[in-house]
Amino acid sequence: MTKRSYPCEFCDTDQPRQPRLVTLTMPHGDQWFIFENVPAQVCPNCGHRYYAGPMLLDLERLIDEHPEQARKVEAFAFSLPRPNP
């Protein structure tokens, strides 16, 4: 039996993940923070993103310690109606 690695836990592709710079949004309290140029490993088949744990901790620390470094942007949000059970 041949051993097969599954680089993507979502689609089980045998294609290797690709390093990319992506945009990541993170909620914090009642606010959302947008991070641009975040390093990630991306599945070329389904697009799922994998992030390094220490890098995510750094982003959370940046929100907690230096929120003034973020530039404010305007965004629009829609709340869709909840389906009836």
JOBEL-V799554 format. One record per helix or strand. SS is the DSSP state (~ for helix, > for strand). FROM is the first residue (numbers start at 0). LEN is the number of residues. Records with the same first field share a line. If there is no record, write none. Layout:
BEGIN
SS = FROM-LEN / FROM-LEN
END
This chain:
BEGIN
> = 17-11 / 30-12 / 48-2
~ = 52-13 / 66-3
END
